[in-house]
Amino acid sequence: MTENIENLIIEHLRAIRGDVANIKQDMSEVRMRLTSIEERLTLVEKGVANVHGDLVIVQVRLDRQGDRIERIEKRLDLTAA
């Protein structure tokens, strides 16, 4: 009787060991995918920062053009002063 119980326990322990091995494999895959997502997110953040920098440059250029237009309008007396 005790031998049957021991065999049953051993059988359950082997099944648990197999399940744990599968979970370890799954966790390894999840870690790899998470690392990949983090790397891609970093690239997206860098891209957004680059776009922001480009927008700042465009805004500065627009401001300069606006200043130039104002000076031209003043020279041509096109503004209501």
Phi and psi in radians as a Rosetta constraint file:
Dihedral C 1 N 2 CA 2 C 2 CIRCULARHARMONIC -1.164 0.35
Dihedral N 2 CA 2 C 2 N 3 CIRCULARHARMONIC -0.517 0.35
Dihedral C 2 N 3 CA 3 C 3 CIRCULARHARMONIC -1.149 0.35
Dihedral N 3 CA 3 C 3 N 4 CIRCULARHARMONIC -0.677 0.35
Dihedral C 3 N 4 CA 4 C 4 CIRCULARHARMONIC -1.110 0.35
Dihedral N 4 CA 4 C 4 N 5 CIRCULARHARMONIC -0.720 0.35
Dihedral C 4 N 5 CA 5 C 5 CIRCULARHARMONIC -1.131 0.35
Dihedral N 5 CA 5 C 5 N 6 CIRCULARHARMONIC -0.760 0.35
Dihedral C 5 N 6 CA 6 C 6 CIRCULARHARMONIC -1.086 0.35
Dihedral N 6 CA 6 C 6 N 7 CIRCULARHARMONIC -0.755 0.35
Dihedral C 6 N 7 CA 7 C 7 CIRCULARHARMONIC -1.097 0.35
Dihedral N 7 CA 7 C 7 N 8 CIRCULARHARMONIC -0.696 0.35
Dihedral C 7 N 8 CA 8 C 8 CIRCULARHARMONIC -1.126 0.35
Dihedral N 8 CA 8 C 8 N 9 CIRCULARHARMONIC -0.750 0.35
Dihedral C 8 N 9 CA 9 C 9 CIRCULARHARMONIC -1.107 0.35
Dihedral N 9 CA 9 C 9 N 10 CIRCULARHARMONIC -0.789 0.35
Dihedral C 9 N 10 CA 10 C 10 CIRCULARHARMONIC -1.070 0.35
Dihedral N 10 CA 10 C 10 N 11 CIRCULARHARMONIC -0.717 0.35
Dihedral C 10 N 11 CA 11 C 11 CIRCULARHARMONIC -1.085 0.35
Dihedral N 11 CA 11 C 11 N 12 CIRCULARHARMONIC -0.753 0.35
Dihedral C 11 N 12 CA 12 C 12 CIRCULARHARMONIC -1.155 0.35
Dihedral N 12 CA 12 C 12 N 13 CIRCULARHARMONIC -0.709 0.35
Dihedral C 12 N 13 CA 13 C 13 CIRCULARHARMONIC -1.105 0.35
Dihedral N 13 CA 13 C 13 N 14 CIRCULARHARMONIC -0.678 0.35
Dihedral C 13 N 14 CA 14 C 14 CIRCULARHARMONIC -1.131 0.35
Dihedral N 14 CA 14 C 14 N 15 CIRCULARHARMONIC -0.714 0.35
Dihedral C 14 N 15 CA 15 C 15 CIRCULARHARMONIC -1.116 0.35
Dihedral N 15 CA 15 C 15 N 16 CIRCULARHARMONIC -0.731 0.35
Dihedral C 15 N 16 CA 16 C 16 CIRCULARHARMONIC -1.110 0.35
Dihedral N 16 CA 16 C 16 N 17 CIRCULARHARMONIC -0.740 0.35
Dihedral C 16 N 17 CA 17 C 17 CIRCULARHARMONIC -1.040 0.35
Dihedral N 17 CA 17 C 17 N 18 CIRCULARHARMONIC -0.741 0.35
Dihedral C 17 N 18 CA 18 C 18 CIRCULARHARMONIC -1.114 0.35
Dihedral N 18 CA 18 C 18 N 19 CIRCULARHARMONIC -0.736 0.35
Dihedral C 18 N 19 CA 19 C 19 CIRCULARHARMONIC -1.097 0.35
Dihedral N 19 CA 19 C 19 N 20 CIRCULARHARMONIC -0.729 0.35
Dihedral C 19 N 20 CA 20 C 20 CIRCULARHARMONIC -1.115 0.35
Dihedral N 20 CA 20 C 20 N 21 CIRCULARHARMONIC -0.699 0.35
Dihedral C 20 N 21 CA 21 C 21 CIRCULARHARMONIC -1.087 0.35
Dihedral N 21 CA 21 C 21 N 22 CIRCULARHARMONIC -0.727 0.35
Dihedral C 21 N 22 CA 22 C 22 CIRCULARHARMONIC -1.120 0.35
Dihedral N 22 CA 22 C 22 N 23 CIRCULARHARMONIC -0.719 0.35
Dihedral C 22 N 23 CA 23 C 23 CIRCULARHARMONIC -1.118 0.35
Dihedral N 23 CA 23 C 23 N 24 CIRCULARHARMONIC -0.720 0.35
Dihedral C 23 N 24 CA 24 C 24 CIRCULARHARMONIC -1.052 0.35
Dihedral N 24 CA 24 C 24 N 25 CIRCULARHARMONIC -0.764 0.35
Dihedral C 24 N 25 CA 25 C 25 CIRCULARHARMONIC -1.082 0.35
Dihedral N 25 CA 25 C 25 N 26 CIRCULARHARMONIC -0.799 0.35
Dihedral C 25 N 26 CA 26 C 26 CIRCULARHARMONIC -1.066 0.35
Dihedral N 26 CA 26 C 26 N 27 CIRCULARHARMONIC -0.743 0.35
Dihedral C 26 N 27 CA 27 C 27 CIRCULARHARMONIC -1.126 0.35
Dihedral N 27 CA 27 C 27 N 28 CIRCULARHARMONIC -0.646 0.35
Dihedral C 27 N 28 CA 28 C 28 CIRCULARHARMONIC -1.085 0.35
Dihedral N 28 CA 28 C 28 N 29 CIRCULARHARMONIC -0.761 0.35
Dihedral C 28 N 29 CA 29 C 29 CIRCULARHARMONIC -1.140 0.35
Dihedral N 29 CA 29 C 29 N 30 CIRCULARHARMONIC -0.702 0.35
Dihedral C 29 N 30 CA 30 C 30 CIRCULARHARMONIC -1.103 0.35
Dihedral N 30 CA 30 C 30 N 31 CIRCULARHARMONIC -0.735 0.35
Dihedral C 30 N 31 CA 31 C 31 CIRCULARHARMONIC -1.069 0.35
Dihedral N 31 CA 31 C 31 N 32 CIRCULARHARMONIC -0.744 0.35
Dihedral C 31 N 32 CA 32 C 32 CIRCULARHARMONIC -1.102 0.35
Dihedral N 32 CA 32 C 32 N 33 CIRCULARHARMONIC -0.762 0.35
Dihedral C 32 N 33 CA 33 C 33 CIRCULARHARMONIC -1.164 0.35
Dihedral N 33 CA 33 C 33 N 34 CIRCULARHARMONIC -0.687 0.35
Dihedral C 33 N 34 CA 34 C 34 CIRCULARHARMONIC -1.121 0.35
Dihedral N 34 CA 34 C 34 N 35 CIRCULARHARMONIC -0.721 0.35
Dihedral C 34 N 35 CA 35 C 35 CIRCULARHARMONIC -1.067 0.35
Dihedral N 35 CA 35 C 35 N 36 CIRCULARHARMONIC -0.745 0.35
Dihedral C 35 N 36 CA 36 C 36 CIRCULARHARMONIC -1.085 0.35
Dihedral N 36 CA 36 C 36 N 37 CIRCULARHARMONIC -0.752 0.35
Dihedral C 36 N 37 CA 37 C 37 CIRCULARHARMONIC -1.102 0.35
Dihedral N 37 CA 37 C 37 N 38 CIRCULARHARMONIC -0.748 0.35
Dihedral C 37 N 38 CA 38 C 38 CIRCULARHARMONIC -1.079 0.35
Dihedral N 38 CA 38 C 38 N 39 CIRCULARHARMONIC -0.729 0.35
Dihedral C 38 N 39 CA 39 C 39 CIRCULARHARMONIC -1.119 0.35
Dihedral N 39 CA 39 C 39 N 40 CIRCULARHARMONIC -0.735 0.35
Dihedral C 39 N 40 CA 40 C 40 CIRCULARHARMONIC -1.165 0.35
Dihedral N 40 CA 40 C 40 N 41 CIRCULARHARMONIC -0.666 0.35
Dihedral C 40 N 41 CA 41 C 41 CIRCULARHARMONIC -1.102 0.35
Dihedral N 41 CA 41 C 41 N 42 CIRCULARHARMONIC -0.687 0.35
Dihedral C 41 N 42 CA 42 C 42 CIRCULARHARMONIC -1.073 0.35
Dihedral N 42 CA 42 C 42 N 43 CIRCULARHARMONIC -0.741 0.35
Dihedral C 42 N 43 CA 43 C 43 CIRCULARHARMONIC -1.115 0.35
Dihedral N 43 CA 43 C 43 N 44 CIRCULARHARMONIC -0.698 0.35
Dihedral C 43 N 44 CA 44 C 44 CIRCULARHARMONIC -1.113 0.35
Dihedral N 44 CA 44 C 44 N 45 CIRCULARHARMONIC -0.756 0.35
Dihedral C 44 N 45 CA 45 C 45 CIRCULARHARMONIC -1.070 0.35
Dihedral N 45 CA 45 C 45 N 46 CIRCULARHARMONIC -0.723 0.35
Dihedral C 45 N 46 CA 46 C 46 CIRCULARHARMONIC -1.119 0.35
Dihedral N 46 CA 46 C 46 N 47 CIRCULARHARMONIC -0.706 0.35
Dihedral C 46 N 47 CA 47 C 47 CIRCULARHARMONIC -1.088 0.35
Dihedral N 47 CA 47 C 47 N 48 CIRCULARHARMONIC -0.742 0.35
Dihedral C 47 N 48 CA 48 C 48 CIRCULARHARMONIC -1.111 0.35
Dihedral N 48 CA 48 C 48 N 49 CIRCULARHARMONIC -0.719 0.35
Dihedral C 48 N 49 CA 49 C 49 CIRCULARHARMONIC -1.093 0.35
Dihedral N 49 CA 49 C 49 N 50 CIRCULARHARMONIC -0.702 0.35
Dihedral C 49 N 50 CA 50 C 50 CIRCULARHARMONIC -1.124 0.35
Dihedral N 50 CA 50 C 50 N 51 CIRCULARHARMONIC -0.733 0.35
Dihedral C 50 N 51 CA 51 C 51 CIRCULARHARMONIC -1.104 0.35
Dihedral N 51 CA 51 C 51 N 52 CIRCULARHARMONIC -0.725 0.35
Dihedral C 51 N 52 CA 52 C 52 CIRCULARHARMONIC -1.064 0.35
Dihedral N 52 CA 52 C 52 N 53 CIRCULARHARMONIC -0.761 0.35
Dihedral C 52 N 53 CA 53 C 53 CIRCULARHARMONIC -1.055 0.35
Dihedral N 53 CA 53 C 53 N 54 CIRCULARHARMONIC -0.730 0.35
Dihedral C 53 N 54 CA 54 C 54 CIRCULARHARMONIC -1.111 0.35
Dihedral N 54 CA 54 C 54 N 55 CIRCULARHARMONIC -0.696 0.35
Dihedral C 54 N 55 CA 55 C 55 CIRCULARHARMONIC -1.115 0.35
Dihedral N 55 CA 55 C 55 N 56 CIRCULARHARMONIC -0.660 0.35
Dihedral C 55 N 56 CA 56 C 56 CIRCULARHARMONIC -1.099 0.35
Dihedral N 56 CA 56 C 56 N 57 CIRCULARHARMONIC -0.767 0.35
Dihedral C 56 N 57 CA 57 C 57 CIRCULARHARMONIC -1.072 0.35
Dihedral N 57 CA 57 C 57 N 58 CIRCULARHARMONIC -0.769 0.35
Dihedral C 57 N 58 CA 58 C 58 CIRCULARHARMONIC -1.099 0.35
Dihedral N 58 CA 58 C 58 N 59 CIRCULARHARMONIC -0.729 0.35
Dihedral C 58 N 59 CA 59 C 59 CIRCULARHARMONIC -1.095 0.35
Dihedral N 59 CA 59 C 59 N 60 CIRCULARHARMONIC -0.725 0.35
Dihedral C 59 N 60 CA 60 C 60 CIRCULARHARMONIC -1.088 0.35
Dihedral N 60 CA 60 C 60 N 61 CIRCULARHARMONIC -0.762 0.35
Dihedral C 60 N 61 CA 61 C 61 CIRCULARHARMONIC -1.105 0.35
Dihedral N 61 CA 61 C 61 N 62 CIRCULARHARMONIC -0.717 0.35
Dihedral C 61 N 62 CA 62 C 62 CIRCULARHARMONIC -1.108 0.35
Dihedral N 62 CA 62 C 62 N 63 CIRCULARHARMONIC -0.714 0.35
Dihedral C 62 N 63 CA 63 C 63 CIRCULARHARMONIC -1.068 0.35
Dihedral N 63 CA 63 C 63 N 64 CIRCULARHARMONIC -0.754 0.35
Dihedral C 63 N 64 CA 64 C 64 CIRCULARHARMONIC -1.095 0.35
Dihedral N 64 CA 64 C 64 N 65 CIRCULARHARMONIC -0.748 0.35
Dihedral C 64 N 65 CA 65 C 65 CIRCULARHARMONIC -1.104 0.35
Dihedral N 65 CA 65 C 65 N 66 CIRCULARHARMONIC -0.701 0.35
Dihedral C 65 N 66 CA 66 C 66 CIRCULARHARMONIC -1.066 0.35
Dihedral N 66 CA 66 C 66 N 67 CIRCULARHARMONIC -0.742 0.35
Dihedral C 66 N 67 CA 67 C 67 CIRCULARHARMONIC -1.091 0.35
Dihedral N 67 CA 67 C 67 N 68 CIRCULARHARMONIC -0.749 0.35
Dihedral C 67 N 68 CA 68 C 68 CIRCULARHARMONIC -1.089 0.35
Dihedral N 68 CA 68 C 68 N 69 CIRCULARHARMONIC -0.745 0.35
Dihedral C 68 N 69 CA 69 C 69 CIRCULARHARMONIC -1.095 0.35
Dihedral N 69 CA 69 C 69 N 70 CIRCULARHARMONIC -0.725 0.35
Dihedral C 69 N 70 CA 70 C 70 CIRCULARHARMONIC -1.068 0.35
Dihedral N 70 CA 70 C 70 N 71 CIRCULARHARMONIC -0.750 0.35
Dihedral C 70 N 71 CA 71 C 71 CIRCULARHARMONIC -1.115 0.35
Dihedral N 71 CA 71 C 71 N 72 CIRCULARHARMONIC -0.723 0.35
Dihedral C 71 N 72 CA 72 C 72 CIRCULARHARMONIC -1.108 0.35
Dihedral N 72 CA 72 C 72 N 73 CIRCULARHARMONIC -0.770 0.35
Dihedral C 72 N 73 CA 73 C 73 CIRCULARHARMONIC -1.065 0.35
Dihedral N 73 CA 73 C 73 N 74 CIRCULARHARMONIC -0.694 0.35
Dihedral C 73 N 74 CA 74 C 74 CIRCULARHARMONIC -1.128 0.35
Dihedral N 74 CA 74 C 74 N 75 CIRCULARHARMONIC -0.752 0.35
Dihedral C 74 N 75 CA 75 C 75 CIRCULARHARMONIC -1.092 0.35
Dihedral N 75 CA 75 C 75 N 76 CIRCULARHARMONIC -0.638 0.35
Dihedral C 75 N 76 CA 76 C 76 CIRCULARHARMONIC -1.579 0.35
Dihedral N 76 CA 76 C 76 N 77 CIRCULARHARMONIC 0.103 0.35
Dihedral C 76 N 77 CA 77 C 77 CIRCULARHARMONIC 0.933 0.35
Dihedral N 77 CA 77 C 77 N 78 CIRCULARHARMONIC 0.775 0.35
Dihedral C 77 N 78 CA 78 C 78 CIRCULARHARMONIC -1.655 0.35
Dihedral N 78 CA 78 C 78 N 79 CIRCULARHARMONIC -0.128 0.35
Dihedral C 78 N 79 CA 79 C 79 CIRCULARHARMONIC -1.769 0.35
Dihedral N 79 CA 79 C 79 N 80 CIRCULARHARMONIC 2.659 0.35
Dihedral C 79 N 80 CA 80 C 80 CIRCULARHARMONIC -1.520 0.35
Dihedral N 80 CA 80 C 80 N 81 CIRCULARHARMONIC 1.765 0.35
